[in-house]
Amino acid sequence: MWHNLDMQNACIHILSIVWFHNLYFGDELKAFYIFKNTGYNYLVMTTSEWAQFILTICSILAIAITSVRWYIRTQTKPIYDLVQEIRNETQTNGGSSMRDEIKSIKAQQFLDCEKRSEMDKKIDKSTSKIDHMYDVLLEYIASNKR
């Protein structure tokens, strides 16, 4: 087995030397014709074949990445639009956003609280006046019955 492996390595080494020699002197194809029926021919590629292979792999990867990006964008577009709507509603824009409405409601509540406290004071005064009038009426009725 080791003998076989050493023989394969030697064969590959010789083929590469012949191929580079023929490539340098312009006889690129002679290296492949010398060992036409060996399995080595299927492993060795020329520079243009490597370039074609690399460009093909890059093209396939670019198509796959573009497809994945497109799919992600189409799936996340509705979510992005909803988030933008919510963001627009929570930022002040002169009166029509939710935030502006909440501010105006808070201001109105504050005014209503002040009015209610004033009304409570007036009601307390009125109640005390009515109580006093009721007491006077009861005294008058009591004094007329005697």
C-alpha positions as a printed NumPy array, in Angstrom:
array([[  0.   ,   0.   ,   0.   ],
       [  2.77 ,   2.467,   0.903],
       [  4.499,   1.605,  -2.328],
       [  1.321,   2.437,  -4.233],
       [  0.918,   5.753,  -2.44 ],
       [  4.509,   6.776,  -3.151],
       [  4.018,   5.889,  -6.795],
       [  0.879,   8.058,  -6.984],
       [  2.696,  11.001,  -5.38 ],
       [  5.594,  10.607,  -7.803],
       [  3.202,  10.461, -10.74 ],
       [  1.381,  13.59 ,  -9.582],
       [  4.711,  15.362,  -9.068],
       [  5.942,  14.458, -12.548],
       [  2.629,  15.52 , -14.092],
       [  2.738,  18.883, -12.366],
       [  6.336,  19.472, -13.508],
       [  5.457,  18.57 , -17.093],
       [  2.312,  20.692, -16.984],
       [  4.114,  23.769, -15.603],
       [  6.992,  23.285, -18.081],
       [  4.573,  23.057, -21.   ],
       [  2.569,  25.989, -19.638],
       [  5.716,  28.122, -19.424],
       [  6.778,  27.283, -22.97 ],
       [  3.275,  27.624, -24.409],
       [  2.432,  23.954, -24.967],
       [ -0.297,  23.788, -22.332],
       [ -2.315,  20.983, -23.841],
       [  0.62 ,  18.587, -24.362],
       [  0.704,  17.878, -20.631],
       [ -2.836,  16.579, -20.842],
       [ -2.281,  14.587, -24.009],
       [  0.757,  12.791, -22.589],
       [ -1.307,  11.268, -19.791],
       [ -4.638,  11.336, -21.564],
       [ -6.157,   8.26 , -19.943],
       [ -5.101,   8.93 , -16.352],
       [ -7.348,  10.184, -13.557],
       [ -5.025,  13.09 , -13.006],
       [ -6.513,  14.933, -15.977],
       [ -9.792,  15.26 , -14.126],
       [ -8.084,  16.896, -11.126],
       [ -5.954,  19.474, -12.916],
       [ -7.674,  22.579, -14.284],
       [ -6.257,  25.451, -16.239],
       [ -6.26 ,  28.991, -14.928],
       [ -9.248,  29.936, -17.064],
       [-11.134,  26.861, -15.839],
       [-10.382,  27.835, -12.226],
       [-11.547,  31.367, -12.955],
       [-14.759,  30.048, -14.504],
       [-15.31 ,  27.74 , -11.55 ],
       [-14.721,  30.507,  -8.992],
       [-16.964,  32.95 , -10.879],
       [-19.69 ,  30.318, -11.113],
       [-19.532,  29.678,  -7.355],
       [-19.573,  33.444,  -6.692],
       [-22.577,  33.887,  -8.985],
       [-24.485,  31.082,  -7.269],
       [-23.681,  32.567,  -3.853],
       [-24.725,  36.041,  -4.996],
       [-28.04 ,  34.703,  -6.298],
       [-28.643,  32.779,  -3.063],
       [-27.78 ,  35.762,  -0.847],
       [-29.934,  38.099,  -2.936],
       [-32.841,  35.659,  -2.731],
       [-32.537,  35.388,   1.045],
       [-32.335,  39.189,   1.422],
       [-35.391,  39.631,  -0.783],
       [-37.352,  37.044,   1.218],
       [-36.39 ,  38.653,   4.532],
       [-37.359,  42.115,   3.255],
       [-40.735,  40.924,   2.002],
       [-41.445,  39.22 ,   5.312],
       [-40.31 ,  42.131,   7.506],
       [-41.81 ,  44.977,   5.429],
       [-45.266,  44.822,   7.119],
       [-43.633,  44.746,  10.561],
       [-41.436,  47.715,   9.653],
       [-44.478,  49.672,   8.448],
       [-46.341,  48.976,  11.706],
       [-43.361,  50.036,  13.786],
       [-43.111,  53.25 ,  11.753],
       [-46.807,  53.965,  12.38 ],
       [-46.346,  53.45 ,  16.102],
       [-43.211,  55.609,  16.096],
       [-45.046,  58.379,  14.247],
       [-47.897,  58.25 ,  16.746],
       [-45.593,  58.509,  19.749],
       [-43.627,  61.503,  18.459],
       [-44.998,  65.016,  18.671],
       [-46.069,  66.512,  15.374],
       [-48.173,  69.522,  16.215],
       [-51.387,  68.075,  17.597],
       [-52.489,  65.011,  15.672],
       [-50.285,  62.37 ,  17.262],
       [-51.23 ,  60.187,  20.196],
       [-48.619,  61.88 ,  22.345],
       [-50.119,  65.317,  21.674],
       [-53.584,  63.999,  22.433],
       [-52.4  ,  62.574,  25.752],
       [-50.767,  65.889,  26.634],
       [-53.975,  67.78 ,  25.896],
       [-56.023,  65.272,  27.935],
       [-53.645,  65.703,  30.875],
       [-53.93 ,  69.481,  30.638],
       [-57.722,  69.238,  30.486],
       [-57.741,  66.912,  33.502],
       [-55.651,  69.394,  35.449],
       [-58.091,  72.185,  34.602],
       [-61.02 ,  69.942,  35.518],
       [-59.409,  69.132,  38.883],
       [-59.021,  72.831,  39.635],
       [-62.623,  73.521,  38.633],
       [-63.843,  70.583,  40.732],
       [-61.959,  71.82 ,  43.79 ],
       [-63.476,  75.28 ,  43.292],
       [-66.916,  73.695,  42.89 ],
       [-66.359,  71.644,  46.065],
       [-65.56 ,  74.841,  47.949],
       [-68.708,  76.518,  46.579],
       [-70.803,  73.466,  47.399],
       [-69.435,  73.43 ,  50.946],
       [-70.355,  77.116,  51.3  ],
       [-73.806,  76.451,  49.839],
       [-74.304,  73.454,  52.088],
       [-73.342,  75.446,  55.136],
       [-75.741,  78.257,  54.073],
       [-78.547,  75.77 ,  53.474],
       [-77.852,  74.158,  56.85 ],
       [-77.961,  77.565,  58.499],
       [-81.225,  78.42 ,  56.691],
       [-82.701,  75.087,  57.741],
       [-81.734,  75.744,  61.358],
       [-83.294,  79.226,  61.195],
       [-86.47 ,  77.778,  59.684],
       [-86.693,  75.127,  62.41 ],
       [-86.228,  77.784,  65.09 ],
       [-88.901,  79.964,  63.5  ],
       [-91.325,  77.043,  63.286],
       [-90.536,  76.096,  66.881],
       [-91.033,  79.646,  68.095],
       [-94.375,  80.034,  66.256],
       [-95.81 ,  76.868,  67.727],
       [-95.597,  78.094,  71.318]])
